[in-house]
Amino acid sequence: MKELITKSLDKIRPILQRDGGDVELVDVSNNGVVSVRMQGACGNCPGAMMTIKMIIEQRLKEEVPGVTEVIGV
């Protein structure tokens, strides 16, 4: 599952990098909860949680079977 998540995050990275940010995969729990850390400009952005839920979580749920939620750490 981690490999599929990493590939999916690689597709999202260019969007984040255009704004000076990035995302790091921290962990994947047994129940499908993916923990990510926003980096760079995205790390301090007030819209980071929206990015996590509306872009990252949506994409991962569509592309990776078993992902139930994405949380920021």
N, CA, C, O and CB atoms as a CASP TS submission, in Angstrom:
PFRMAT TS
TARGET T0000
AUTHOR 0000-0000-0000
METHOD Language model
MODEL 1
PARENT N/A
ATOM      1  N   MET     1       0.821  -1.186   0.000  1.00  0.00           N
ATOM      2  CA  MET     1       0.000   0.000   0.000  1.00  0.00           C
ATOM      3  C   MET     1       0.876   1.265   0.000  1.00  0.00           C
ATOM      4  O   MET     1       0.559   2.244  -0.675  1.00  0.00           O
ATOM      5  CB  MET     1      -0.940  -0.010   1.211  1.00  0.00           C
ATOM      6  N   LYS     2       1.981   1.234   0.765  1.00  0.00           N
ATOM      7  CA  LYS     2       2.841   2.419   0.832  1.00  0.00           C
ATOM      8  C   LYS     2       3.375   2.820  -0.536  1.00  0.00           C
ATOM      9  O   LYS     2       3.478   4.005  -0.853  1.00  0.00           O
ATOM     10  CB  LYS     2       4.002   2.170   1.779  1.00  0.00           C
ATOM     11  N   GLU     3       3.712   1.819  -1.340  1.00  0.00           N
ATOM     12  CA  GLU     3       4.239   2.112  -2.678  1.00  0.00           C
ATOM     13  C   GLU     3       3.185   2.824  -3.536  1.00  0.00           C
ATOM     14  O   GLU     3       3.507   3.780  -4.241  1.00  0.00           O
ATOM     15  CB  GLU     3       4.700   0.808  -3.373  1.00  0.00           C
ATOM     16  N   LEU     4       1.952   2.372  -3.479  1.00  0.00           N
ATOM     17  CA  LEU     4       0.868   3.014  -4.233  1.00  0.00           C
ATOM     18  C   LEU     4       0.617   4.435  -3.728  1.00  0.00           C
ATOM     19  O   LEU     4       0.364   5.343  -4.519  1.00  0.00           O
ATOM     20  CB  LEU     4      -0.426   2.180  -4.131  1.00  0.00           C
ATOM     21  N   ILE     5       0.688   4.621  -2.423  1.00  0.00           N
ATOM     22  CA  ILE     5       0.494   5.948  -1.847  1.00  0.00           C
ATOM     23  C   ILE     5       1.601   6.886  -2.310  1.00  0.00           C
ATOM     24  O   ILE     5       1.338   8.028  -2.685  1.00  0.00           O
ATOM     25  CB  ILE     5       0.459   5.876  -0.308  1.00  0.00           C
ATOM     26  N   THR     6       2.839   6.401  -2.283  1.00  0.00           N
ATOM     27  CA  THR     6       3.971   7.220  -2.721  1.00  0.00           C
ATOM     28  C   THR     6       3.818   7.626  -4.184  1.00  0.00           C
ATOM     29  O   THR     6       4.081   8.775  -4.539  1.00  0.00           O
ATOM     30  CB  THR     6       5.290   6.462  -2.519  1.00  0.00           C
ATOM     31  N   LYS     7       3.400   6.700  -5.027  1.00  0.00           N
ATOM     32  CA  LYS     7       3.201   7.019  -6.447  1.00  0.00           C
ATOM     33  C   LYS     7       2.103   8.063  -6.627  1.00  0.00           C
ATOM     34  O   LYS     7       2.220   8.959  -7.464  1.00  0.00           O
ATOM     35  CB  LYS     7       2.850   5.749  -7.239  1.00  0.00           C
ATOM     36  N   SER     8       1.047   7.945  -5.847  1.00  0.00           N
ATOM     37  CA  SER     8      -0.043   8.905  -5.939  1.00  0.00           C
ATOM     38  C   SER     8       0.406  10.278  -5.443  1.00  0.00           C
ATOM     39  O   SER     8       0.069  11.296  -6.048  1.00  0.00           O
ATOM     40  CB  SER     8      -1.256   8.415  -5.136  1.00  0.00           C
ATOM     41  N   LEU     9       1.160  10.313  -4.349  1.00  0.00           N
ATOM     42  CA  LEU     9       1.670  11.587  -3.838  1.00  0.00           C
ATOM     43  C   LEU     9       2.618  12.242  -4.843  1.00  0.00           C
ATOM     44  O   LEU     9       2.664  13.468  -4.945  1.00  0.00           O
ATOM     45  CB  LEU     9       2.390  11.376  -2.495  1.00  0.00           C
ATOM     46  N   ASP    10       3.364  11.439  -5.577  1.00  0.00           N
ATOM     47  CA  ASP    10       4.268  11.983  -6.599  1.00  0.00           C
ATOM     48  C   ASP    10       3.505  12.745  -7.680  1.00  0.00           C
ATOM     49  O   ASP    10       4.037  13.678  -8.281  1.00  0.00           O
ATOM     50  CB  ASP    10       5.083  10.856  -7.239  1.00  0.00           C
ATOM     51  N   LYS    11       2.267  12.345  -7.922  1.00  0.00           N
ATOM     52  CA  LYS    11       1.435  13.058  -8.904  1.00  0.00           C
ATOM     53  C   LYS    11       0.943  14.402  -8.353  1.00  0.00           C
ATOM     54  O   LYS    11       0.704  15.341  -9.113  1.00  0.00           O
ATOM     55  CB  LYS    11       0.230  12.188  -9.311  1.00  0.00           C
ATOM     56  N   ILE    12       0.797  14.485  -7.044  1.00  0.00           N
ATOM     57  CA  ILE    12       0.300  15.695  -6.393  1.00  0.00           C
ATOM     58  C   ILE    12       1.414  16.708  -6.152  1.00  0.00           C
ATOM     59  O   ILE    12       1.168  17.915  -6.144  1.00  0.00           O
ATOM     60  CB  ILE    12      -0.370  15.342  -5.075  1.00  0.00           C
ATOM     61  N   ARG    13       2.630  16.222  -5.958  1.00  0.00           N
ATOM     62  CA  ARG    13       3.761  17.079  -5.624  1.00  0.00           C
ATOM     63  C   ARG    13       3.934  18.314  -6.501  1.00  0.00           C
ATOM     64  O   ARG    13       4.167  19.397  -5.966  1.00  0.00           O
ATOM     65  CB  ARG    13       4.989  16.287  -5.687  1.00  0.00           C
ATOM     66  N   PRO    14       3.830  18.201  -7.821  1.00  0.00           N
ATOM     67  CA  PRO    14       4.029  19.403  -8.657  1.00  0.00           C
ATOM     68  C   PRO    14       3.070  20.543  -8.317  1.00  0.00           C
ATOM     69  O   PRO    14       3.446  21.712  -8.399  1.00  0.00           O
ATOM     70  CB  PRO    14       3.867  19.041 -10.121  1.00  0.00           C
ATOM     71  N   ILE    15       1.862  20.221  -7.943  1.00  0.00           N
ATOM     72  CA  ILE    15       0.885  21.249  -7.554  1.00  0.00           C
ATOM     73  C   ILE    15       1.379  21.982  -6.314  1.00  0.00           C
ATOM     74  O   ILE    15       1.327  23.210  -6.247  1.00  0.00           O
ATOM     75  CB  ILE    15      -0.514  20.618  -7.290  1.00  0.00           C
ATOM     76  N   LEU    16       1.857  21.225  -5.338  1.00  0.00           N
ATOM     77  CA  LEU    16       2.338  21.815  -4.096  1.00  0.00           C
ATOM     78  C   LEU    16       3.648  22.575  -4.301  1.00  0.00           C
ATOM     79  O   LEU    16       3.857  23.639  -3.717  1.00  0.00           O
ATOM     80  CB  LEU    16       2.525  20.733  -3.042  1.00  0.00           C
ATOM     81  N   GLN    17       4.512  22.025  -5.125  1.00  0.00           N
ATOM     82  CA  GLN    17       5.822  22.639  -5.351  1.00  0.00           C
ATOM     83  C   GLN    17       5.724  23.960  -6.096  1.00  0.00           C
ATOM     84  O   GLN    17       6.590  24.822  -5.940  1.00  0.00           O
ATOM     85  CB  GLN    17       6.712  21.692  -6.120  1.00  0.00           C
ATOM     86  N   ARG    18       4.694  24.132  -6.896  1.00  0.00           N
ATOM     87  CA  ARG    18       4.491  25.431  -7.575  1.00  0.00           C
ATOM     88  C   ARG    18       4.314  26.556  -6.566  1.00  0.00           C
ATOM     89  O   ARG    18       4.669  27.705  -6.832  1.00  0.00           O
ATOM     90  CB  ARG    18       3.262  25.371  -8.506  1.00  0.00           C
ATOM     91  N   ASP    19       3.761  26.216  -5.404  1.00  0.00           N
ATOM     92  CA  ASP    19       3.536  27.214  -4.359  1.00  0.00           C
ATOM     93  C   ASP    19       4.616  27.186  -3.280  1.00  0.00           C
ATOM     94  O   ASP    19       4.461  27.811  -2.231  1.00  0.00           O
ATOM     95  CB  ASP    19       2.180  26.998  -3.724  1.00  0.00           C
ATOM     96  N   GLY    20       5.711  26.462  -3.534  1.00  0.00           N
ATOM     97  CA  GLY    20       6.822  26.417  -2.589  1.00  0.00           C
ATOM     98  C   GLY    20       6.658  25.407  -1.471  1.00  0.00           C
ATOM     99  O   GLY    20       7.312  25.515  -0.434  1.00  0.00           O
ATOM    100  N   GLY    21       5.795  24.430  -1.671  1.00  0.00           N
ATOM    101  CA  GLY    21       5.556  23.435  -0.637  1.00  0.00           C
ATOM    102  C   GLY    21       5.837  22.020  -1.099  1.00  0.00           C
ATOM    103  O   GLY    21       6.333  21.795  -2.203  1.00  0.00           O
ATOM    104  N   ASP    22       5.515  21.082  -0.247  1.00  0.00           N
ATOM    105  CA  ASP    22       5.674  19.666  -0.566  1.00  0.00           C
ATOM    106  C   ASP    22       4.916  18.859   0.487  1.00  0.00           C
ATOM    107  O   ASP    22       4.364  19.421   1.432  1.00  0.00           O
ATOM    108  CB  ASP    22       7.193  19.255  -0.616  1.00  0.00           C
ATOM    109  N   VAL    23       4.895  17.543   0.315  1.00  0.00           N
ATOM    110  CA  VAL    23       4.237  16.655   1.261  1.00  0.00           C
ATOM    111  C   VAL    23       5.137  15.450   1.500  1.00  0.00           C
ATOM    112  O   VAL    23       5.781  14.946   0.580  1.00  0.00           O
ATOM    113  CB  VAL    23       2.837  16.214   0.741  1.00  0.00           C
ATOM    114  N   GLU    24       5.170  15.000   2.746  1.00  0.00           N
ATOM    115  CA  GLU    24       5.976  13.841   3.134  1.00  0.00           C
ATOM    116  C   GLU    24       5.053  12.776   3.714  1.00  0.00           C
ATOM    117  O   GLU    24       4.214  13.071   4.566  1.00  0.00           O
ATOM    118  CB  GLU    24       7.084  14.240   4.165  1.00  0.00           C
ATOM    119  N   LEU    25       5.207  11.551   3.257  1.00  0.00           N
ATOM    120  CA  LEU    25       4.463  10.432   3.826  1.00  0.00           C
ATOM    121  C   LEU    25       5.122  10.052   5.148  1.00  0.00           C
ATOM    122  O   LEU    25       6.313   9.742   5.182  1.00  0.00           O
ATOM    123  CB  LEU    25       4.420   9.209   2.839  1.00  0.00           C
ATOM    124  N   VAL    26       4.359  10.076   6.230  1.00  0.00           N
ATOM    125  CA  VAL    26       4.891   9.769   7.552  1.00  0.00           C
ATOM    126  C   VAL    26       4.588   8.326   7.937  1.00  0.00           C
ATOM    127  O   VAL    26       5.475   7.603   8.390  1.00  0.00           O
ATOM    128  CB  VAL    26       4.314  10.727   8.596  1.00  0.00           C
ATOM    129  N   ASP    27       3.330   7.903   7.757  1.00  0.00           N
ATOM    130  CA  ASP    27       2.946   6.568   8.196  1.00  0.00           C
ATOM    131  C   ASP    27       1.636   6.153   7.544  1.00  0.00           C
ATOM    132  O   ASP    27       0.858   6.990   7.086  1.00  0.00           O
ATOM    133  CB  ASP    27       2.823   6.515   9.722  1.00  0.00           C
ATOM    134  N   VAL    28       1.410   4.856   7.513  1.00  0.00           N
ATOM    135  CA  VAL    28       0.134   4.295   7.072  1.00  0.00           C
ATOM    136  C   VAL    28      -0.275   3.281   8.134  1.00  0.00           C
ATOM    137  O   VAL    28       0.451   2.320   8.389  1.00  0.00           O
ATOM    138  CB  VAL    28       0.237   3.630   5.628  1.00  0.00           C
ATOM    139  N   SER    29      -1.429   3.490   8.748  1.00  0.00           N
ATOM    140  CA  SER    29      -1.882   2.566   9.794  1.00  0.00           C
ATOM    141  C   SER    29      -2.542   1.343   9.169  1.00  0.00           C
ATOM    142  O   SER    29      -2.853   1.320   7.979  1.00  0.00           O
ATOM    143  CB  SER    29      -2.865   3.268  10.759  1.00  0.00           C
ATOM    144  N   ASN    30      -2.744   0.335  10.002  1.00  0.00           N
ATOM    145  CA  ASN    30      -3.385  -0.899   9.539  1.00  0.00           C
ATOM    146  C   ASN    30      -4.829  -0.681   9.104  1.00  0.00           C
ATOM    147  O   ASN    30      -5.366  -1.461   8.318  1.00  0.00           O
ATOM    148  CB  ASN    30      -3.339  -1.944  10.630  1.00  0.00           C
ATOM    149  N   ASN    31      -5.463   0.380   9.615  1.00  0.00           N
ATOM    150  CA  ASN    31      -6.861   0.631   9.247  1.00  0.00           C
ATOM    151  C   ASN    31      -6.992   1.659   8.122  1.00  0.00           C
ATOM    152  O   ASN    31      -8.079   2.193   7.900  1.00  0.00           O
ATOM    153  CB  ASN    31      -7.641   1.107  10.466  1.00  0.00           C
ATOM    154  N   GLY    32      -5.893   1.945   7.405  1.00  0.00           N
ATOM    155  CA  GLY    32      -5.962   2.787   6.219  1.00  0.00           C
ATOM    156  C   GLY    32      -5.841   4.275   6.441  1.00  0.00           C
ATOM    157  O   GLY    32      -6.115   5.056   5.529  1.00  0.00           O
ATOM    158  N   VAL    33      -5.434   4.694   7.640  1.00  0.00           N
ATOM    159  CA  VAL    33      -5.243   6.113   7.903  1.00  0.00           C
ATOM    160  C   VAL    33      -3.819   6.490   7.502  1.00  0.00           C
ATOM    161  O   VAL    33      -2.847   5.926   8.004  1.00  0.00           O
ATOM    162  CB  VAL    33      -5.515   6.453   9.405  1.00  0.00           C
ATOM    163  N   VAL    34      -3.717   7.448   6.595  1.00  0.00           N
ATOM    164  CA  VAL    34      -2.433   7.896   6.078  1.00  0.00           C
ATOM    165  C   VAL    34      -2.048   9.194   6.785  1.00  0.00           C
ATOM    166  O   VAL    34      -2.825  10.149   6.809  1.00  0.00           O
ATOM    167  CB  VAL    34      -2.488   8.094   4.531  1.00  0.00           C
ATOM    168  N   SER    35      -0.852   9.223   7.356  1.00  0.00           N
ATOM    169  CA  SER    35      -0.341  10.425   8.016  1.00  0.00           C
ATOM    170  C   SER    35       0.665  11.094   7.088  1.00  0.00           C
ATOM    171  O   SER    35       1.598  10.458   6.597  1.00  0.00           O
ATOM    172  CB  SER    35       0.312  10.084   9.397  1.00  0.00           C
ATOM    173  N   VAL    36       0.460  12.380   6.860  1.00  0.00           N
ATOM    174  CA  VAL    36       1.373  13.147   6.012  1.00  0.00           C
ATOM    175  C   VAL    36       1.825  14.400   6.754  1.00  0.00           C
ATOM    176  O   VAL    36       1.147  14.885   7.660  1.00  0.00           O
ATOM    177  CB  VAL    36       0.697  13.522   4.665  1.00  0.00           C
ATOM    178  N   ARG    37       2.977  14.910   6.350  1.00  0.00           N
ATOM    179  CA  ARG    37       3.488  16.166   6.899  1.00  0.00           C
ATOM    180  C   ARG    37       3.660  17.136   5.738  1.00  0.00           C
ATOM    181  O   ARG    37       4.367  16.856   4.770  1.00  0.00           O
ATOM    182  CB  ARG    37       4.845  15.954   7.675  1.00  0.00           C
ATOM    183  N   MET    38       3.002  18.273   5.856  1.00  0.00           N
ATOM    184  CA  MET    38       3.148  19.312   4.846  1.00  0.00           C
ATOM    185  C   MET    38       4.473  20.026   5.100  1.00  0.00           C
ATOM    186  O   MET    38       4.850  20.259   6.248  1.00  0.00           O
ATOM    187  CB  MET    38       1.941  20.317   4.877  1.00  0.00           C
ATOM    188  N   GLN    39       5.176  20.372   4.018  1.00  0.00           N
ATOM    189  CA  GLN    39       6.494  20.976   4.137  1.00  0.00           C
ATOM    190  C   GLN    39       6.564  22.291   3.384  1.00  0.00           C
ATOM    191  O   GLN    39       5.699  22.604   2.567  1.00  0.00           O
ATOM    192  CB  GLN    39       7.560  20.026   3.628  1.00  0.00           C
ATOM    193  N   GLY    40       7.614  23.058   3.673  1.00  0.00           N
ATOM    194  CA  GLY    40       7.827  24.322   2.985  1.00  0.00           C
ATOM    195  C   GLY    40       6.691  25.281   3.243  1.00  0.00           C
ATOM    196  O   GLY    40       6.176  25.368   4.357  1.00  0.00           O
ATOM    197  N   ALA    41       6.302  25.999   2.210  1.00  0.00           N
ATOM    198  CA  ALA    41       5.224  26.982   2.337  1.00  0.00           C
ATOM    199  C   ALA    41       3.908  26.329   2.764  1.00  0.00           C
ATOM    200  O   ALA    41       3.081  26.972   3.411  1.00  0.00           O
ATOM    201  CB  ALA    41       5.032  27.721   1.014  1.00  0.00           C
ATOM    202  N   CYS    42       3.712  25.079   2.412  1.00  0.00           N
ATOM    203  CA  CYS    42       2.480  24.379   2.780  1.00  0.00           C
ATOM    204  C   CYS    42       2.440  24.039   4.267  1.00  0.00           C
ATOM    205  O   CYS    42       1.360  23.860   4.831  1.00  0.00           O
ATOM    206  CB  CYS    42       2.335  23.108   1.958  1.00  0.00           C
ATOM    207  N   GLY    43       3.600  23.947   4.902  1.00  0.00           N
ATOM    208  CA  GLY    43       3.662  23.592   6.305  1.00  0.00           C
ATOM    209  C   GLY    43       3.037  24.638   7.207  1.00  0.00           C
ATOM    210  O   GLY    43       2.476  24.301   8.250  1.00  0.00           O
ATOM    211  N   ASN    44       3.126  25.898   6.821  1.00  0.00           N
ATOM    212  CA  ASN    44       2.593  26.984   7.643  1.00  0.00           C
ATOM    213  C   ASN    44       1.352  27.625   7.038  1.00  0.00           C
ATOM    214  O   ASN    44       0.840  28.612   7.566  1.00  0.00           O
ATOM    215  CB  ASN    44       3.653  28.038   7.850  1.00  0.00           C
ATOM    216  N   CYS    45       0.880  27.085   5.965  1.00  0.00           N
ATOM    217  CA  CYS    45      -0.251  27.677   5.252  1.00  0.00           C
ATOM    218  C   CYS    45      -1.548  27.428   6.022  1.00  0.00           C
ATOM    219  O   CYS    45      -1.795  26.310   6.474  1.00  0.00           O
ATOM    220  CB  CYS    45      -0.354  27.103   3.820  1.00  0.00           C
ATOM    221  N   PRO    46      -2.377  28.465   6.173  1.00  0.00           N
ATOM    222  CA  PRO    46      -3.659  28.269   6.845  1.00  0.00           C
ATOM    223  C   PRO    46      -4.579  27.304   6.100  1.00  0.00           C
ATOM    224  O   PRO    46      -5.488  26.731   6.701  1.00  0.00           O
ATOM    225  CB  PRO    46      -4.354  29.596   7.014  1.00  0.00           C
ATOM    226  N   GLY    47      -4.355  27.120   4.813  1.00  0.00           N
ATOM    227  CA  GLY    47      -5.191  26.218   4.020  1.00  0.00           C
ATOM    228  C   GLY    47      -4.641  24.804   3.930  1.00  0.00           C
ATOM    229  O   GLY    47      -5.121  24.013   3.119  1.00  0.00           O
ATOM    230  N   ALA    48      -3.642  24.466   4.747  1.00  0.00           N
ATOM    231  CA  ALA    48      -3.015  23.145   4.664  1.00  0.00           C
ATOM    232  C   ALA    48      -4.013  22.021   4.915  1.00  0.00           C
ATOM    233  O   ALA    48      -3.987  21.006   4.219  1.00  0.00           O
ATOM    234  CB  ALA    48      -1.871  23.046   5.659  1.00  0.00           C
ATOM    235  N   MET    49      -4.896  22.190   5.906  1.00  0.00           N
ATOM    236  CA  MET    49      -5.869  21.131   6.185  1.00  0.00           C
ATOM    237  C   MET    49      -6.838  20.947   5.025  1.00  0.00           C
ATOM    238  O   MET    49      -7.260  19.827   4.736  1.00  0.00           O
ATOM    239  CB  MET    49      -6.643  21.445   7.463  1.00  0.00           C
ATOM    240  N   MET    50      -7.188  22.030   4.370  1.00  0.00           N
ATOM    241  CA  MET    50      -8.062  21.918   3.210  1.00  0.00           C
ATOM    242  C   MET    50      -7.331  21.177   2.083  1.00  0.00           C
ATOM    243  O   MET    50      -7.925  20.350   1.392  1.00  0.00           O
ATOM    244  CB  MET    50      -8.527  23.324   2.735  1.00  0.00           C
ATOM    245  N   THR    51      -6.066  21.474   1.907  1.00  0.00           N
ATOM    246  CA  THR    51      -5.267  20.783   0.888  1.00  0.00           C
ATOM    247  C   THR    51      -5.198  19.299   1.199  1.00  0.00           C
ATOM    248  O   THR    51      -5.334  18.464   0.304  1.00  0.00           O
ATOM    249  CB  THR    51      -3.845  21.378   0.804  1.00  0.00           C
ATOM    250  N   ILE    52      -4.987  18.972   2.457  1.00  0.00           N
ATOM    251  CA  ILE    52      -4.904  17.558   2.853  1.00  0.00           C
ATOM    252  C   ILE    52      -6.220  16.848   2.562  1.00  0.00           C
ATOM    253  O   ILE    52      -6.219  15.756   1.994  1.00  0.00           O
ATOM    254  CB  ILE    52      -4.550  17.428   4.354  1.00  0.00           C
ATOM    255  N   LYS    53      -7.332  17.450   2.941  1.00  0.00           N
ATOM    256  CA  LYS    53      -8.629  16.784   2.791  1.00  0.00           C
ATOM    257  C   LYS    53      -9.169  16.827   1.360  1.00  0.00           C
ATOM    258  O   LYS    53      -9.651  15.817   0.847  1.00  0.00           O
ATOM    259  CB  LYS    53      -9.632  17.416   3.721  1.00  0.00           C
ATOM    260  N   MET    54      -9.090  17.982   0.725  1.00  0.00           N
ATOM    261  CA  MET    54      -9.737  18.160  -0.574  1.00  0.00           C
ATOM    262  C   MET    54      -8.884  17.672  -1.758  1.00  0.00           C
ATOM    263  O   MET    54      -9.430  17.302  -2.798  1.00  0.00           O
ATOM    264  CB  MET    54     -10.074  19.617  -0.766  1.00  0.00           C
ATOM    265  N   ILE    55      -7.583  17.671  -1.610  1.00  0.00           N
ATOM    266  CA  ILE    55      -6.727  17.246  -2.722  1.00  0.00           C
ATOM    267  C   ILE    55      -6.083  15.894  -2.427  1.00  0.00           C
ATOM    268  O   ILE    55      -6.271  14.932  -3.172  1.00  0.00           O
ATOM    269  CB  ILE    55      -5.640  18.300  -2.997  1.00  0.00           C
ATOM    270  N   ILE    56      -5.325  15.830  -1.338  1.00  0.00           N
ATOM    271  CA  ILE    56      -4.550  14.620  -1.057  1.00  0.00           C
ATOM    272  C   ILE    56      -5.457  13.449  -0.691  1.00  0.00           C
ATOM    273  O   ILE    56      -5.345  12.372  -1.277  1.00  0.00           O
ATOM    274  CB  ILE    56      -3.553  14.879   0.074  1.00  0.00           C
ATOM    275  N   GLU    57      -6.353  13.650   0.271  1.00  0.00           N
ATOM    276  CA  GLU    57      -7.227  12.557   0.690  1.00  0.00           C
ATOM    277  C   GLU    57      -8.110  12.072  -0.462  1.00  0.00           C
ATOM    278  O   GLU    57      -8.264  10.868  -0.668  1.00  0.00           O
ATOM    279  CB  GLU    57      -8.098  13.000   1.866  1.00  0.00           C
ATOM    280  N   GLN    58      -8.671  12.987  -1.190  1.00  0.00           N
ATOM    281  CA  GLN    58      -9.545  12.611  -2.308  1.00  0.00           C
ATOM    282  C   GLN    58      -8.785  11.774  -3.333  1.00  0.00           C
ATOM    283  O   GLN    58      -9.274  10.741  -3.788  1.00  0.00           O
ATOM    284  CB  GLN    58     -10.133  13.868  -2.982  1.00  0.00           C
ATOM    285  N   ARG    59      -7.584  12.228  -3.692  1.00  0.00           N
ATOM    286  CA  ARG    59      -6.778  11.500  -4.689  1.00  0.00           C
ATOM    287  C   ARG    59      -6.389  10.121  -4.178  1.00  0.00           C
ATOM    288  O   ARG    59      -6.499   9.135  -4.907  1.00  0.00           O
ATOM    289  CB  ARG    59      -5.513  12.297  -5.049  1.00  0.00           C
ATOM    290  N   LEU    60      -5.934  10.044  -2.925  1.00  0.00           N
ATOM    291  CA  LEU    60      -5.515   8.750  -2.393  1.00  0.00           C
ATOM    292  C   LEU    60      -6.679   7.771  -2.291  1.00  0.00           C
ATOM    293  O   LEU    60      -6.514   6.587  -2.583  1.00  0.00           O
ATOM    294  CB  LEU    60      -4.873   8.930  -1.029  1.00  0.00           C
ATOM    295  N   LYS    61      -7.840   8.243  -1.886  1.00  0.00           N
ATOM    296  CA  LYS    61      -9.004   7.355  -1.804  1.00  0.00           C
ATOM    297  C   LYS    61      -9.397   6.826  -3.180  1.00  0.00           C
ATOM    298  O   LYS    61      -9.840   5.685  -3.313  1.00  0.00           O
ATOM    299  CB  LYS    61     -10.191   8.089  -1.170  1.00  0.00           C
ATOM    300  N   GLU    62      -9.231   7.668  -4.207  1.00  0.00           N
ATOM    301  CA  GLU    62      -9.566   7.241  -5.575  1.00  0.00           C
ATOM    302  C   GLU    62      -8.555   6.236  -6.123  1.00  0.00           C
ATOM    303  O   GLU    62      -8.927   5.311  -6.844  1.00  0.00           O
ATOM    304  CB  GLU    62      -9.638   8.454  -6.502  1.00  0.00           C
ATOM    305  N   GLU    63      -7.282   6.415  -5.785  1.00  0.00           N
ATOM    306  CA  GLU    63      -6.221   5.638  -6.425  1.00  0.00           C
ATOM    307  C   GLU    63      -5.685   4.472  -5.609  1.00  0.00           C
ATOM    308  O   GLU    63      -5.081   3.558  -6.170  1.00  0.00           O
ATOM    309  CB  GLU    63      -5.105   6.531  -6.751  1.00  0.00           C
ATOM    310  N   VAL    64      -5.894   4.485  -4.298  1.00  0.00           N
ATOM    311  CA  VAL    64      -5.293   3.449  -3.447  1.00  0.00           C
ATOM    312  C   VAL    64      -6.377   2.748  -2.638  1.00  0.00           C
ATOM    313  O   VAL    64      -6.928   3.335  -1.707  1.00  0.00           O
ATOM    314  CB  VAL    64      -4.225   4.060  -2.502  1.00  0.00           C
ATOM    315  N   PRO    65      -6.689   1.501  -2.980  1.00  0.00           N
ATOM    316  CA  PRO    65      -7.690   0.749  -2.215  1.00  0.00           C
ATOM    317  C   PRO    65      -7.260   0.619  -0.759  1.00  0.00           C
ATOM    318  O   PRO    65      -6.104   0.313  -0.466  1.00  0.00           O
ATOM    319  CB  PRO    65      -7.910  -0.648  -2.833  1.00  0.00           C
ATOM    320  N   GLY    66      -8.193   0.852   0.138  1.00  0.00           N
ATOM    321  CA  GLY    66      -7.902   0.690   1.549  1.00  0.00           C
ATOM    322  C   GLY    66      -7.629   1.972   2.308  1.00  0.00           C
ATOM    323  O   GLY    66      -7.643   1.973   3.539  1.00  0.00           O
ATOM    324  N   VAL    67      -7.378   3.074   1.593  1.00  0.00           N
ATOM    325  CA  VAL    67      -7.167   4.348   2.284  1.00  0.00           C
ATOM    326  C   VAL    67      -8.511   4.837   2.794  1.00  0.00           C
ATOM    327  O   VAL    67      -9.465   4.967   2.026  1.00  0.00           O
ATOM    328  CB  VAL    67      -6.502   5.411   1.341  1.00  0.00           C
ATOM    329  N   THR    68      -8.588   5.112   4.104  1.00  0.00           N
ATOM    330  CA  THR    68      -9.833   5.557   4.703  1.00  0.00           C
ATOM    331  C   THR    68      -9.826   7.030   5.065  1.00  0.00           C
ATOM    332  O   THR    68     -10.870   7.682   5.071  1.00  0.00           O
ATOM    333  CB  THR    68     -10.125   4.749   5.918  1.00  0.00           C
ATOM    334  N   GLU    69      -8.628   7.558   5.371  1.00  0.00           N
ATOM    335  CA  GLU    69      -8.518   8.949   5.792  1.00  0.00           C
ATOM    336  C   GLU    69      -7.074   9.397   5.653  1.00  0.00           C
ATOM    337  O   GLU    69      -6.151   8.585   5.711  1.00  0.00           O
ATOM    338  CB  GLU    69      -9.015   9.133   7.248  1.00  0.00           C
ATOM    339  N   VAL    70      -6.888  10.705   5.467  1.00  0.00           N
ATOM    340  CA  VAL    70      -5.552  11.284   5.467  1.00  0.00           C
ATOM    341  C   VAL    70      -5.537  12.379   6.538  1.00  0.00           C
ATOM    342  O   VAL    70      -6.416  13.240   6.585  1.00  0.00           O
ATOM    343  CB  VAL    70      -5.163  11.854   4.040  1.00  0.00           C
ATOM    344  N   ILE    71      -4.519  12.322   7.391  1.00  0.00           N
ATOM    345  CA  ILE    71      -4.393  13.320   8.458  1.00  0.00           C
ATOM    346  C   ILE    71      -3.028  13.993   8.373  1.00  0.00           C
ATOM    347  O   ILE    71      -2.049  13.396   7.926  1.00  0.00           O
ATOM    348  CB  ILE    71      -4.590  12.667   9.855  1.00  0.00           C
ATOM    349  N   GLY    72      -2.985  15.224   8.803  1.00  0.00           N
ATOM    350  CA  GLY    72      -1.740  15.974   8.865  1.00  0.00           C
ATOM    351  C   GLY    72      -1.126  15.853  10.240  1.00  0.00           C
ATOM    352  O   GLY    72      -1.824  15.908  11.253  1.00  0.00           O
ATOM    353  N   VAL    73       0.187  15.687  10.270  1.00  0.00           N
ATOM    354  CA  VAL    73       0.899  15.595  11.561  1.00  0.00           C
ATOM    355  C   VAL    73       1.989  16.636  11.637  1.00  0.00           C
ATOM    356  O   VAL    73       2.696  16.716  12.641  1.00  0.00           O
ATOM    357  CB  VAL    73       1.502  14.192  11.761  1.00  0.00           C
TER
END
